[in-house]
Amino acid sequence: MPQKGSATDLCMMAGSVRRSREGFYPSGAFTLVELLVVIAIIAILAAVLLPSLVLAKMQATRIQCISNEKQLILAWTVYSSDNDERLVSNGGDTAITSAQAHLWVYGGNHGSSDSLTNDLYLTGANYALFAKLLPAEHIYKCPADNSRWPLWNSPSTVAQVTELRSYAMNSYMGLPVNAIISPIIINAGFKTYVKTSQLNADSPASRFVFTDVNPGSICTPAFGVDMNRLIWIHYPSDLHRQAGVLAYADGHAEAHRWVDTRTMVHLSTGTYIQHNIPSPNNPDLNWIADRTTSQK
């Protein structure tokens, strides 16, 4: 057996270390080559997993958006049940008043600071007919919409704001007599629904009530649809992988993927989309019109 401190002992100790230019270190440490290999493997794994993580996040926001619209359609159903089957009032009213709520929610054209940021327009009983049914403002906001917008006549130094509402209601639903509907067009010869019995006789599973709106096009509480199928009054959202979410009169909500690039408008940051943009023979506009109303 070798003596302690013998030449054999020294050889065994030498085998347990590695030499570098700076000195000795334990044999269990990484070499530079090994470290680079580990980093490369991590980078490859990240490249493989990142698309899946992004897809999972987008899927989660779509599920939450569908949940929001299901809550909206439930409130819409409950309101009519509590009010002799009359549908909740809708329209394009932009006149500010707090005397008495007269629309499902309140809020005018984009660019108005109140319309964008005043939560009372969604949850205040003096403004919104849905206030008591849906008192949580986050329900009115699509989680995929992270956009920020400037205010009208504001200097460029003023910070942009986040709008609180992402959803609008089919403009042919709940329009009261003498409703203010500008800039929305109601085409002659097509039905407007004011009672659930009218919808029940006209395929409620094929009549959308709510939709998420393109952030640059969110405007009045009503979502305008040109039943002549020639123009976009308001644009639907495409934030869910080129798809939007719609809730229907029978209570279901689902995503729909758009196919025409003219539907998926994305202007420069802070630029609002104008109304009444021509888009003839657009299959997406035809698809929405088919689910908006029918001829009288």
C-alpha positions as CSV (number, residue, x, y, z in Angstrom):
1,M,0.0,0.0,0.0
2,P,1.5,3.4,-0.9
3,Q,2.7,5.6,1.9
4,K,0.9,8.9,2.5
5,G,2.7,11.6,0.6
6,S,4.4,9.1,-1.7
7,A,4.8,9.7,-5.4
8,T,1.8,7.5,-6.1
9,D,-0.4,9.7,-4.0
10,L,0.8,12.8,-5.8
11,C,0.0,11.2,-9.2
12,M,-3.6,10.3,-8.0
13,M,-4.1,13.9,-6.8
14,A,-2.9,15.3,-10.1
15,G,-5.5,13.2,-11.9
16,S,-8.3,14.9,-10.0
17,V,-7.6,18.4,-11.2
18,R,-7.2,20.1,-14.6
19,R,-4.7,22.7,-15.5
20,S,-5.6,26.1,-17.0
21,R,-3.5,29.1,-17.8
22,E,-4.7,30.6,-14.5
23,G,-4.1,27.5,-12.4
24,F,-5.8,24.4,-11.2
25,Y,-9.5,23.7,-10.8
26,P,-11.6,20.6,-9.9
27,S,-12.2,18.2,-12.7
28,G,-16.1,18.5,-12.1
29,A,-16.1,22.2,-13.4
30,F,-17.3,23.1,-16.9
31,T,-14.8,23.8,-19.6
32,L,-15.5,26.7,-22.0
33,V,-16.5,24.3,-24.7
34,E,-18.9,22.5,-22.5
35,L,-20.5,25.8,-21.3
36,L,-21.0,26.9,-24.9
37,V,-22.6,23.5,-25.7
38,V,-25.1,24.0,-22.8
39,I,-25.9,27.6,-23.9
40,A,-26.5,26.3,-27.5
41,I,-28.9,23.6,-26.2
42,I,-30.8,26.2,-24.1
43,A,-31.1,28.5,-27.1
44,I,-32.4,25.6,-29.3
45,L,-34.9,24.6,-26.7
46,A,-36.1,28.3,-26.3
47,A,-36.5,28.6,-30.1
48,V,-38.5,25.4,-30.2
49,L,-40.7,26.3,-27.2
50,L,-41.2,30.0,-27.7
51,P,-43.8,29.7,-30.6
52,S,-45.8,27.2,-28.4
53,L,-45.7,29.6,-25.5
54,V,-46.9,32.5,-27.7
55,L,-49.6,30.4,-29.1
56,A,-50.7,29.3,-25.6
57,K,-50.9,33.0,-24.5
58,M,-53.0,33.9,-27.6
59,Q,-55.3,31.0,-26.9
60,A,-55.7,32.2,-23.3
61,T,-56.7,35.7,-24.4
62,R,-59.2,34.3,-26.9
63,I,-60.8,32.1,-24.2
64,Q,-61.0,35.1,-21.9
65,C,-62.5,37.3,-24.7
66,I,-65.2,34.6,-25.4
67,S,-65.9,34.5,-21.6
68,N,-66.4,38.3,-21.6
69,E,-68.8,38.1,-24.5
70,K,-70.7,35.3,-22.8
71,Q,-71.2,37.5,-19.8
72,L,-72.3,40.3,-22.0
73,I,-74.9,38.1,-23.8
74,L,-76.1,36.8,-20.4
75,A,-76.6,40.3,-19.2
76,W,-78.4,41.1,-22.5
77,T,-80.7,38.1,-22.0
78,V,-81.4,38.9,-18.3
79,Y,-82.2,42.5,-19.2
80,S,-84.9,41.6,-21.7
81,S,-86.4,39.0,-19.3
82,D,-86.7,41.7,-16.7
83,N,-88.2,44.2,-19.1
84,D,-91.1,42.5,-20.8
85,E,-88.9,41.0,-23.5
86,R,-87.7,44.4,-24.7
87,L,-84.1,44.3,-25.9
88,V,-81.7,46.7,-24.1
89,S,-81.4,50.0,-26.0
90,N,-78.5,50.5,-28.4
91,G,-77.4,53.3,-30.7
92,G,-74.9,55.9,-31.7
93,D,-75.8,58.5,-29.1
94,T,-72.8,60.6,-28.2
95,A,-74.5,63.4,-26.3
96,I,-73.2,63.4,-22.7
97,T,-75.9,63.1,-20.1
98,S,-76.1,61.6,-16.6
99,A,-79.8,62.3,-16.0
100,Q,-80.9,58.8,-16.9
101,A,-79.3,55.7,-18.5
102,H,-80.7,55.1,-21.9
103,L,-78.2,52.7,-23.7
104,W,-76.6,49.4,-22.7
105,V,-73.4,51.4,-22.2
106,Y,-72.4,54.9,-22.9
107,G,-69.5,56.4,-24.9
108,G,-69.0,58.3,-28.1
109,N,-66.5,58.4,-30.8
110,H,-62.8,57.6,-30.3
111,G,-60.7,60.5,-29.3
112,S,-63.0,61.8,-26.6
113,S,-61.2,61.4,-23.3
114,D,-64.4,60.6,-21.4
115,S,-65.5,58.0,-24.0
116,L,-62.1,56.3,-23.8
117,T,-61.4,56.4,-20.1
118,N,-64.5,57.1,-18.0
119,D,-65.4,53.9,-16.3
120,L,-68.8,55.3,-15.2
121,Y,-69.9,55.1,-18.9
122,L,-69.7,51.3,-18.3
123,T,-70.5,50.8,-14.7
124,G,-72.4,54.0,-13.6
125,A,-76.1,53.5,-13.1
126,N,-76.8,57.0,-14.4
127,Y,-75.1,56.2,-17.7
128,A,-75.3,52.4,-18.5
129,L,-78.3,50.1,-18.5
130,F,-75.9,47.2,-17.9
131,A,-74.3,48.9,-14.9
132,K,-76.2,46.8,-12.3
133,L,-75.9,43.6,-14.3
134,L,-72.1,43.9,-15.1
135,P,-70.5,46.2,-12.6
136,A,-66.9,45.0,-13.4
137,E,-65.3,47.2,-16.1
138,H,-62.7,44.5,-17.1
139,I,-65.6,42.5,-18.7
140,Y,-65.9,45.2,-21.4
141,K,-62.2,44.9,-22.4
142,C,-60.7,42.3,-24.7
143,P,-57.5,41.0,-23.1
144,A,-55.7,41.0,-26.5
145,D,-56.2,44.7,-26.9
146,N,-53.2,46.5,-25.4
147,S,-53.4,49.6,-27.7
148,R,-53.0,53.2,-26.5
149,W,-54.6,56.2,-28.2
150,P,-54.2,60.0,-28.3
151,L,-57.0,62.3,-27.4
152,W,-58.6,64.9,-29.7
153,N,-56.9,68.3,-29.7
154,S,-54.2,67.1,-27.2
155,P,-50.6,68.3,-27.5
156,S,-48.2,65.6,-28.5
157,T,-46.6,65.7,-25.1
158,V,-49.8,64.4,-23.5
159,A,-49.6,60.6,-22.7
160,Q,-51.8,58.3,-24.8
161,V,-54.6,56.5,-23.0
162,T,-56.0,53.0,-22.9
163,E,-59.6,52.7,-23.9
164,L,-61.8,50.7,-21.5
165,R,-64.2,49.2,-24.0
166,S,-63.5,46.7,-26.8
167,Y,-67.0,45.5,-27.6
168,A,-70.0,46.9,-29.5
169,M,-73.5,45.7,-30.2
170,N,-75.1,44.9,-33.6
171,S,-76.7,48.1,-34.7
172,Y,-79.9,46.4,-35.8
173,M,-80.5,45.2,-32.2
174,G,-82.4,47.3,-29.7
175,L,-82.7,50.5,-31.6
176,P,-85.4,52.6,-29.9
177,V,-87.8,54.8,-31.9
178,N,-86.1,58.0,-33.0
179,A,-82.7,56.7,-31.9
180,I,-79.6,58.7,-32.6
181,I,-77.5,56.4,-34.8
182,S,-74.9,58.6,-36.6
183,P,-72.4,57.6,-37.9
184,I,-74.2,54.3,-38.3
185,I,-76.3,53.5,-41.3
186,I,-79.6,51.5,-41.0
187,N,-80.4,50.2,-44.5
188,A,-84.0,50.4,-45.6
189,G,-85.8,47.1,-46.1
190,F,-84.0,45.2,-43.3
191,K,-85.3,44.2,-39.9
192,T,-84.4,45.9,-36.6
193,Y,-85.1,43.9,-33.5
194,V,-86.6,45.5,-30.4
195,K,-88.2,42.4,-28.8
196,T,-87.0,38.9,-28.2
197,S,-90.0,37.5,-30.0
198,Q,-88.8,39.1,-33.2
199,L,-85.4,37.4,-32.9
200,N,-86.9,34.0,-31.9
201,A,-88.8,34.1,-35.2
202,D,-85.6,34.9,-37.2
203,S,-82.9,32.3,-36.3
204,P,-81.3,33.7,-33.1
205,A,-78.4,31.3,-33.4
206,S,-77.4,33.1,-36.6
207,R,-77.9,36.7,-35.3
208,F,-74.8,38.2,-33.6
209,V,-75.4,40.6,-30.7
210,F,-71.8,41.5,-29.6
211,T,-68.5,41.6,-31.3
212,D,-65.0,42.7,-30.4
213,V,-64.0,45.7,-32.5
214,N,-60.8,46.8,-34.2
215,P,-59.1,49.0,-31.6
216,G,-58.8,51.8,-34.2
217,S,-62.5,51.5,-35.0
218,I,-64.1,51.2,-31.6
219,C,-66.6,54.0,-31.4
220,T,-70.3,54.2,-30.5
221,P,-72.0,51.4,-28.4
222,A,-73.5,50.2,-31.7
223,F,-71.4,48.3,-34.3
224,G,-72.5,49.5,-37.7
225,V,-73.0,47.0,-40.6
226,D,-73.8,48.0,-44.1
227,M,-76.4,45.5,-45.3
228,N,-75.8,46.7,-48.9
229,R,-72.4,45.0,-48.3
230,L,-70.4,47.8,-49.9
231,I,-68.6,49.6,-47.0
232,W,-67.1,49.0,-43.6
233,I,-68.8,51.3,-41.0
234,H,-66.9,49.7,-38.2
235,Y,-64.2,47.1,-38.5
236,P,-64.2,43.9,-36.4
237,S,-61.1,42.9,-34.3
238,D,-58.6,40.5,-35.7
239,L,-56.4,40.3,-32.6
240,H,-57.0,36.6,-32.1
241,R,-54.7,35.3,-34.8
242,Q,-56.6,37.1,-37.6
243,A,-59.9,36.2,-35.9
244,G,-62.6,38.0,-33.9
245,V,-65.1,36.9,-31.3
246,L,-68.9,37.2,-31.7
247,A,-71.7,36.4,-29.2
248,Y,-75.1,35.4,-30.6
249,A,-78.7,35.9,-29.6
250,D,-79.1,32.2,-28.6
251,G,-76.4,32.7,-25.9
252,H,-73.3,31.1,-27.5
253,A,-70.1,32.9,-28.4
254,E,-67.3,31.8,-30.7
255,A,-64.3,33.0,-32.6
256,H,-64.3,33.5,-36.4
257,R,-61.3,33.8,-38.6
258,W,-61.2,36.6,-41.3
259,V,-60.0,35.8,-44.8
260,D,-59.8,39.1,-46.6
261,T,-56.8,41.4,-46.0
262,R,-59.0,44.4,-46.3
263,T,-60.8,43.4,-43.1
264,M,-57.6,43.4,-41.1
265,V,-56.7,47.0,-41.0
266,H,-53.7,48.1,-38.9
267,L,-52.8,51.8,-39.2
268,S,-49.9,53.5,-37.6
269,T,-50.0,53.9,-33.8
270,G,-52.6,56.4,-32.6
271,T,-54.3,56.7,-36.0
272,Y,-58.1,56.1,-35.9
273,I,-59.8,54.2,-38.7
274,Q,-62.4,56.3,-40.6
275,H,-66.0,55.3,-41.2
276,N,-67.6,54.1,-44.4
277,I,-64.5,52.7,-46.2
278,P,-65.4,50.9,-49.4
279,S,-64.9,47.2,-49.5
280,P,-67.1,45.6,-52.2
281,N,-67.1,41.8,-52.6
282,N,-65.4,41.3,-49.3
283,P,-66.3,37.8,-48.0
284,D,-65.9,38.9,-44.4
285,L,-68.3,41.8,-44.8
286,N,-70.8,39.3,-46.5
287,W,-70.3,36.9,-43.6
288,I,-71.1,39.5,-41.0
289,A,-74.1,40.9,-43.0
290,D,-75.5,37.3,-43.2
291,R,-75.5,37.2,-39.3
292,T,-76.6,40.8,-38.7
293,T,-80.3,40.8,-39.8
294,S,-82.5,39.8,-42.7
295,Q,-84.8,41.4,-45.2
296,K,-88.3,42.5,-44.1
